[in-house]
Amino acid sequence: MATLVELLSHKRDGHAHGEGDIRRLISGFGAGELADYQMSAWLMAAYLRGLDERETLELTDAMLESGVVLELDDVPGTKVDKHSTGGVGDKVSIALAPLVASCGVPVPMVSGRGLGHTGGTLDKLEAIPGFRVDLSIDDYRRIVREVGTCMIGQTKEIAPADKRIYALRDVTATVESIPLITASILSKKLAEGIDALVLDVKVGRGAFMKDLDRARALAKSLVAVAARGGKGVSALLTDMDHPLGLTIGNALETAEALAILHGRGPADLVECTLALAAEMLVLGKVAPDVAAARVLAEKKIASGEAAETARRMIAAQHGDPRVVDDPSRLPRAPVVRPLVAARSGYVVDLDPLALGLAGVELGAGRTRAEQKVDPRVGLVLAATVGTRVSAGDTLVEVHAASDAQVDAIAPRVLAAFTLDDQSRARGPLVLETIRA
């Protein structure tokens, strides 16, 4: 049997690992037999030489088995979750989970925090007064059983090997590897006790995957590995060349997401939510196809059942359920200032990365994992692609902790808008659908 060091050189030289080799590496890493610097060497070898589908599945399973795999056998129905690869203004989960749960499909969801220019679902949820994401596994199970959905953060019991390996990837320039991304995402998601998974793979300037080919490759890898792992799975490739919705910032995005449950909200955000809900409802076996699933989701919004499920989930997680109907109960920034157009014309482009980074500078995001975020601050777009504005019209409202913050980011925010005399329509939101 090869030693652990020999397994490192095996991948370094471009060979596929044999059955069980990756499990030995991960278990050795967990037991302290493989040092951090040795795992870093293997990660770089995997990044450069690649992992095939079988190796990626074994890595996923090994990281999954490094911790607790939650059992939700006492929750009736097909359990389905959704994962997004992240983007600017992506607040879909906050509306999606209670919407799908109101349709009879349990949604156990372990979410993450924002890092860099992309926001995190946990940070948005914590803008709700009292809301707790650090629940015990027993509470998580109980709330999924009683309410139909629960949204928590990764606990120390869930895929601990992934948590350690991700930290090494972050500092060894190996984050972008598609097999490593696949294993990282799926090891956490499959630990939730789910039967099926819908993936939202963002594509464009505001996403981690900037071009369609790379995004498609990631989506196909995720779908193939999840399917080989015995899970129902589908993936949507969705546009992130522009911000999603009209808000950037935690309390602002939470309010916008909750508005969807009342039949309101910007068209692109509503479309993204309904498209993902439809996939989840089909995999959850409560609708025969996506057309019927969309009708069901729209009925639950119109009847108020989706909003009621959100109230119950928020109350169960110690938050103030009144925010579902009264967003003024969310934290508010002390300074709100409009930034206006210098000329007349149509908005023909809107740079999501510039706006996302402006949000980070305001304090809505973080550049280091340990940083706190300010739930009050952010941006509210008054104009988006296709909007006609006159000189002096508001392009965006800046919600800030101080006037100095607004002064500091105003040039970057205004530079994100491109105006022209000719109108230009935004392309489709859903670019492709990939199913097992």
N, C-alpha and C positions, 0 to 999 in steps of 0.2 A: 504494500500500500504506500502510495506517495506521501511524503511529509507535507505539512502545510506550506513550507517554503517552496517545495517542488511544485505545488499547485500554483503558486504565484508565477513562477518561471514558465509554467505550462501555458498560462493565459498570455503572459508577456510575449511568448513566441508565436502567438496566433492560433493556438489549438483550442478546440472545444473541450470543455470539461466533461468528464465522465459522469455517469449517474451517481449522485450522492456527494460529489466533490464540493459543490457549492454549499450544501448543508453542513459539511465538515468545516468549511471556512467560517460560516456564520456562527455555528456552535462554538468553534474555537475562539472566535472573537468575543462571544459572550462570556466564555469561561476564563478569559484572560490569557489564553495560550497564543493568541495572535495579537500583537501590539497595534496601537493606532497607526503607527507609521507603516506597518506591514499591510494593514487593510487599505491605507491610502495608496500604497503601491499597487494593490490588486484593483482598486477602483480606477486608477489611471490606465492599467492594462486593459480593463474591461471597456473603458471609454475609447481607447485607441483601437482595440482589436474587435470589439463588439461581443455581444452575447446573442446566441440564436434563440428561437422561441422556447425551446425546451429548457435551455439554461435560464432564461428570464422567468419562466414558470417556477423552476426550482428555487431561484433567488426569492421570488415572491412568497412561496410557501415557507421557506426557511425563515424569512423575516416575520411572517405571520405567526409561525409556530414559536417564535422567540418569546411570545407573551401570551396573554389570555385571548382566546377566541370566544366572543360572547355568544351565549345561547339564548335565543328568543323563541324557544319551542312553545312557550305558553302564550305567545302572541299569535292569534289566528290570522290567516291570510298570508299572501306572498309579500315578504318584506323587500322594499325597493328603496335605494338611495340614489342620490345624484352627486356627481363631483364635477366642479369646474376647474380648469387649469388657471383661471384668474385673469382679471382684466380691470380696466378703469370704469368705475360705476357699476360693477357687477354685484348687485344686491338681490339676485333672483331667489336664492335659497330661503330668504325670510318669508316670502310669499308662497313659494313653491311647496315647502314641506307641509304647512297646514292645509293648503289647497288639495294636494294629493291625498293627505290623510282624511280629509272630509269626504273624499270619494270612496273610502273603504280600503285604501292601500296603506298599511303601516310604513312609516318613514323613519327608521332609526338613522340619525345623522351625526357623525363625528366630523367637526369642521375645524378650520385653522384660522390663524391670525394673519393679518397683512404683513408683508415685508417688501420694502421698496415701493414702487409706484402702484402696486395692486393692493386693494383693500381686502380685509379678512372678515368672514361672516361673524366670528366671535366678537370682534371689536364692534361691529354694528349692533349685535344683539345686546352687548353690555352698555350701549347707549340708553337702553330701556331701564329706567330706575329699578334697582333691586335685582335685575335679571342675573341668574347664576349659570355659568357654563361649566363649573367645576364640581359637578354632581358625582356621587358615587355610582358605581356600576349597578348596584341594586336599585337606586332611584331612577337611573336611566331605563332599566328594564320596566319598572313599574309605570313610568310615565308613558312609554311607548305602548304598553298594554292598555292603560286607562284612557289616554288622550288620542293615541294614534301616531304621535310623533314626539321626538325629543331631540334637542340640538345641543351637543356638548363638545368640549375640547378633547384632544387626545390625552388619555390618562397614562400614567407610568406603566400600567399593565398592558397597554395596547401596542404591539409591535415595537418593543424597546430597541431592538437591533436597528430598525429603520431610523429611529430618532438619533442614535449615535452615528450611524452611517451618513445620514443627511448632513449632520454637522461637519463631517469630514469632507463630503462632496462640496459643501459651501466654501471651504478654504483650500481646496485642491483643484479648482476649476474643472470639475467633472459633473456639474449640475446638469448640463445640456444633453447628456447621454440618454437616448430614448429608452433602451432597456432598463437603465437605472431609474429613470422617471417612472416607467411602467411599474416596476417592482415596488417602488416607494409608495405610489398612489394606491395600488391594489392591496398591498400588505395591510395598510390601515383600513381601507374600506371593507375588505373581506373579513376583518376582525370584528366588525359591527354586528355580525349575525344576520346579514342580508342574504336574500335569494337572488336578487338581480340588481343591476347598476346601470344608470344612464350617465353618460359622460358628455360634458360640454367643453369641447376643445376650442379655445379661442384662437383666432388667427388675425394677425395684423400688428400695427405699430404699438398698440397698447397691450399686447400679449407677449408671453415668453416665446411663443412660436410666431415668428414674423412672417413666414411665407407659407403658402398653401401646401406645398409638397412636404415640408417638415411636419406640419400639423396633421396632414393626412397619414403620414408614416406613424406618428405617435398614436393617433386614433386607432389605426389598424392594429398596432401592437397591443394597446389596451384591450381592444375587443377580442383579439385572438387569445390572449393570455387569460382573460376573465372567462371566456367560453371554455377553454381547456380546463379551467378550474371548476367547471360545472355550474357557472352562474349565467343567468339570462343577462344579456348586455346589448346596448346600442350606444352609438356616439353621434352627436351633432357637431359639425364644424360651423362655428358662428363668428360673424364679423366683429373684430375688435380694432378696426382701422379708425373708429370713432368711439367716444365714450358711450356706454350703455345707459340710456335714460338721461335725465337732466340734472342729476345731483352727484356730487363727489364729496365724501365726508360721512362720518358714521351716523350721527343722528339724522342728518338730512337724507341719507340713503335709506335708513330704516323707515322714515315717514313715507318716502316714495314707494317703497316695497309694500308697506301695509295698505297704501291707497289702492293697489291692484285688487285687494280682497274686497274692495267696495266698488269694483268696476271702473276705476279710474286709473290714470297713469299714462305715461308716454307710450306711443305705439310700439316702438322697438322693444321696450322692456316688457310690455304685455305680450308681444309676439314670442319673445324668448321664453317667458314663463309658461305660456300655453303650449309651445312646441315641446318643451322638456316634460311638462306635465303629461302630455299625450303619450309620449314614449313610456313614461313610468306607469301609466294606467294600463297600457297594453301589456307590458311585462308583468304588471301586478294582476293581470287576468280579470279585470273588471270591465274591460272594453275590448271588442273584437278587432278594432283597427284605430288608427290615429284620428280619423274623422269623427268616429263615435266618441272617442276619448275627449276630444276638444269640446264636443257638445256637452258631455257630462261635466267637465271642469267649469265651463261657462255657466251651467245650471247651478252648481254649488256656489259660485260667486254671486249670482243673481239672488239666490235664496237666502244668503247670509250665513250659510253653514260653514263656508271657508273662513270667514272672519271670526265666527264663534269658535272654531277649532284653534285659531291663533290666540284668542283670548284665553282659552283653557290651557294651552301650552305655556303661554307666558306666566299665567298664575301658578301653574305647577312648578315652574322654574323660578319662583319667588319674585317675578317681575310685576310691574303695574299693568294689568290688562287693559286699563282705560286708554292706553296709548293707541290701541287699535282704532279707536273712534276719535280720539282727541290728540293729534300729534303735538299740540302745544305743550303737552306734559314731558316731551323729550327735551334734553338740554339745548339751550339757545346761546349763540355767540353774542357778546356784548356789542360788537361792531359789525354792522352790515352795510357794505358800500357797493354801489353799482359802478361797473366799468363800462364805458360807452364807446360806440363806433366812431372812428375819426372821419369816416366817409360813408356815403350811401352805396348800396349794392347788395348782392346776394352772398350769404355765407356758402362758400363752395368747398371749404375744407376746415377740419377741426382736429388738431393734433392731440390724441388722447394721452400720449406719453408726457407732453409738456404740462397738460392739466393735472395728470396724476402726480407728477413731481411737485407741482405747485401745491397740491393738497398735502403732500409730505412736508413741505417747507412750512405750511401753516400749522402742522402738528396733527393732521388727520391720519398720517401714516408713520412708519418708522424705518430707519435705516439699520438698526440693530435690534435683535430679537428682544432684548430686555427693556427697550424704550417704552414709555407710556404714551398713549395717544390722547388727544383732546377731543372728546366726542362732539363738541359744539361746532367745530370749525369745518370749513369746506367751501364748495362752490355750487351755485345754482345757475344753470345755463338758461338765459332768456332767449337765446337764438342758437339754432343748430343748422346742420347742412340743409340747404334749401330755403332757409328763412330770408326774407327780404327785410333789410333794415335801412333806416335813414341816418344821416350823420347826427350824433347825439343820442341815438336810441341805445338802451341798455343791451349789452351783449351777455353780461354775466354779473351776478351778485357774489361778492366775496364776503363770507362769514368768518370773522377773525376775532382773536383775543385782544387785538390792539390795532390802532391806526397804523403803527409802524409796520406791522405784519402786512397790511394791505399795500402800503407803499413799496415794500420789498418785493412782492410777487407780481405787482400789477404789470410790469413790462413783459414778464414771461407769459402771463395769462393772455394778454392782448395779442402777443405774437403767435399764440396758438390758433387764432382765427384768421382765415384767408378770405377776403372779399373780392368779388369780381362783378362786372356788369352783366354777365350772362349766368343764368341759373344752372346748377348742376345737381342732379338727383343722387341720393345715396343708393348704393347697391343693395341687394337682398341681405337679410340678416342671417338666415340659415343657408350656408354654402353647400353643404353635403350632409347626407345621412349614411352612416356605416353601421351595418348590423351583422351579427354573427351568422 
